[in-house]
């Protein structure tokens, strides 16, 4: 009787939400492992004052390897500026090009600058080679970012479409995840500009967001942070592509003081989540399973993954706390999606 009730309720909610689901209803992509759950850091996570002090204290003990270029330096400057504003909360040890054994006796952020702008494959190869040279045996978190000039239409050759760069970047990160299971590799959307050249950047960023939604992982969505104003409104360029809010940059591409503080605050949010904080101070719905402050088909995908992979009382998808992820939880999520 109970199973029949669950089945009926599930069919009813599916019929109500079918127009929203579109072509989504298919077997979920399951990825079992340390990163099967999604943590997405975006424009909803730019207020570092909400992070508890003890979570910041834990986060500063992470061992981070970050490869970047100019916008990356903007982010690092923003971290320095946050630290100067309140060192008790935001102090962070940061060293450029540390030797790999530095991570054995220190905690903090090591920053590197592999490859050349407009040649994204050199950044990919540089990051991959460095991790495999031995750094992967010493650090805890690895991430790299592309600059806005690394895509066709924005400074790079026409071969560097968003799809082309994604097809280079994705297998490299996947292989590192396979070979270094004790390292958390963070996916990173590409920087964007206030106008012009954003088409291929958006293609890359869309492919990346879709991948994390379907496969899990940790995503630092720089483009979303840049492309929303302080009130959370999305910004687009004249061609309809996501664009940086003009008040975050003085030259259209690099971050000014306002932009730096915004991204640096999101960086601390990312570190706190990676250090174990549950992000519980945000005002997002409990049905927001991928931490993007939206309830939609991406959350359905996460719930279905939990349904197939595990049934645990600690699962975020167990809405009714019955130690199972099943049709009742699915129905609860769908109802909230319909309401929203």
N, C-alpha and C positions, 0 to 999 in steps of 0.2 A: 504493500500500500504506500509506504513512504517513498520507495523508489519511483512508483508511478506518479506520485505527486511532484517529485523533483523533475521528472521527465516532462510532465505536462506544463509545469511552470517555466521550464527552460524553453519549450516549444513556443509558449505564449510570448515570452520576452524576445525570442528570436524573430517572431512575426512582427512585433512592434518596431524592432530596431533594424529590420532588413534593409530599408532604404539607406540607412547610415552605413551599414556594413559594406554595401556594394559587393565588390569582388573579394572581400577579405575572408569570407568563411571557407577556409581550407585548412588542412592539417597544419598546426603550428610548427615553426622551425624550432627544434629543441637543441639546446647546447648545454650539456651537462658539464659542470666544472665550476671553478672558483668564480668565474665571471658570468655565470648564467643569469644572475640578476642584474638589472640595469640600474646604474646611478647616472643621472643626467644633470649636469650643472649648466644652467642657462640664465636668461634674464630674470627669472624668478628668484635667483639666489645671489643677489648683489648687495645685501645688507649684512655685513660681517658683524655688526653689533648684536645680531640675534644669536650668534654662536656662543655657547657657554664657555666660560674661561677654562674649565678643565678640559674641554674638547680642543681648544686652541693649544693648551699646554701639551696634550698628547700629540697633536698634529705636528708640532714643530720638531718632534723626534723622528719623523719619517726620513727615509733616505731616498732622495728624489734626483733623477737624472733627466735634465731638460735640454733638448736641442732646439735651436731657434735662430732667427735673424733679428731684423730691426724692430718689428712689432713685439717680438719676445723681449727685447731690451726695454721697451716701453712697459711691459708687464712687470719686469724686475724692478724698474724704477718705481712703479706704483707700489710694489711690496715694500721697498725702502721707505717710501713716503708714508705708508701706513704705519710702519715701525716707528718712524720719527714722531708721528702724531700720538702714539700710545705704545711705548715699547713693552709695557707690562702685558699687553694683549697680542701685539703683532710682531714682536722681535723674531727674527729668523736668520739662522746662520746660512750665508750664501757664499759660495766660492766658485770662481771661474776655472774651468778645466782642471778639476782636482784629479790626482792620480787615483786609480781604482781602489787602492787600500785605504784612502781617506775615509770611505764609507764604513770601514771596520771600526774606526775609533771616533767618528763624528756623526752627527745627525744634521740634516738640513738639505739645502738645495745646491746641487752642482749644475752649473749651466755651461753649455757647449755650443759651438757654432759650426756645425758640419755643412759642407756643400756650398753651393753658390745660388744666389737669387736668380730667378728665371730658368733655372735648371733643376726642377724638383727631384729628378731621379738622383742627383748628387746628394741631396739632403737625405733621401731614403737610404741610399747606399752607405752614407757616412754614419747615420744612426745605427743601422743594422751591423755594420762592421765594428763599431765601437762596443756595442753590447756583446757581440760575439768574441771580441778580443779579450774579454775577461770581466768587464764591468757587470755583465749580467749575473755574475756569481757573488757580487758584493752589494748590490742595491736592492731597494724594495719596490720602487715605482719608476717607470720609464715613460717618457712622452716626448713627442716632437711636433712641431707645427710648421705649416706652410705660410709663406707671406702672400699678400695679394698679388704680387708680381709674378707668381709661379704658374699662372694660368693664361691660356690663350685669350687675347683681347685685353689683357691687363699688364702686358709687358713681356710675356714669354712667347715662344714660337707657337704657331697655329697647331702643332701636333699635341700640345699640352691641354687638351680638352679636360673637362671635369671627369669624364669617364676614363680617359687615358691615365690621368694621375691616380684616380681611385684604383684602377687595375694594377698599378705599381705598389701603392701604399697598402692596400688590404692584405695581399698575400704575405708581405713582409711582416706586418704586425701579427697575423695569424701564425706564421712560422715561429716568431719569437715567443708567442704565448705557449706554443706547443713545446718548445725547447727549454723555456725558462718558466716552469709552472709556479715558481715561488716569487716571481716578479709580476706586479700588476702593471699592465701596459694601458695607458689612457689614450683613447681616441680623441682627436682634436680637430674641430672644424677649421676651415681656412679663414684667414682674415679677409675682410671685405672693405670697400671704400664707399664714400658718400655718393659717388656717381661714376658711371662708366665702368665697363669691363667686369661686371658682376655676374654675367650669365654663366660662365664656366665654373666660377667659384660656387654659385648656387647649385649647379649640377653636382659637383663634388660633395657639397655639404648635405644635399638631399639624399644622395646615395649612402653617405655615412650615417645619417640619422636613421634611415630605413634599416640599415644593417644592424645597428645597435638595438633598435626596437625589436627586430626579429631574432637576434642572436644573443642579446645581453651584452654586458660590458660596461665600462666606465667612459662617459663622454663629457669632455669639456667643450661646450658649444659656444666658442668664442663669437661666431657669426651671429648667433641669437642675442648674445649680450650686447654686441655692437649695434644690432639692427632694431632695437626697441628703445623708445625714449623712456625717461624716468617714470612715466605713468604706465608703462607696459605696452604702449601702442607700437605696432609693427611699422617699420619704415621701409619704403620702396623707392628705387630710383625711377627715372622717367620711362624706363623700359619695363618696369614692373617687377624687377628683381630685388631681393632683399638688399638693403643698403645701410651703411653706417649712419646713425643719427648725427647730424652735422655738429652738434655741440660737444661731441666726444673727440673731435679732431680739429686741428688748425690748418692742416694741409690736405685733408680729404682721405688720408690713409693711415697716418700714424696717430697714436693716442695722445691727446693733451692731458692736462692734470685731471680733468673731470673723467675722461675715459679711462685713464690709468687707475684711478681709485676704484672705479666701477669693476674693472676686470680683476684687479688685485683682490678686491673683496670677494669676488666669485672664486678666485684661486684659493683663498682661505676656506671658503665653504667646501670646495673640493677636497682639500687636505683633511678637514675635520670629518667629512663623510668617510674618506679612506681610512682614517684613524679610528673609526667605529661609531661616530656620532650618527644618530638616526635621523637627523634633520627635523626633529620633532617640534621645533619652534615655528615652522612655517604654517601658513593657514590653508594649505592645500587639502583636498578631500582625502579621506582614507582610501577611496577607490583609485586614487592616483598612484598606481603601482610603479611607474617608471620615473617619478619625481620630476615631472615637467609641469605640474600644477594644472593639468588637463585630464579629463576623463574621456577616453576615446578608444578606438580599436587597438592602439598600442598597449593599453592596459589589459584589454581582453587577451591579447597575445601573451602577456606576462602571466596572467591568471591561468590560461590553458597550459602554459609550460610548467607551472607549479602543479597543476592537476595531474599531468602526465608523469612528471619527474619525481615528485615527493608529496607526501601529506604530512605536514608538520604543524604543531601548535604554534610555532614561532613564525610561520609564514605570514607575510603581510597580506596575502590573498585570502587568508582564513578570516573573513569578515565577521562570522558569527561565533568564532572561538570554539568550534567543536572538534578541533584538532584534525580537520579534514579540509581539503580544497576540492569542492565539488559543485554540483548544480545549484545549491542554495547560494553559494558565494557568487557564482556566475550570474544568477538572477539579480542579486543585490547590486552588482556592478552595472549590469545592463540597465536597471531601473534608474540609477543615478545618471548614466549616460543620456538616457531619454530626457530626464528632467533638465539636464544642462544643455 
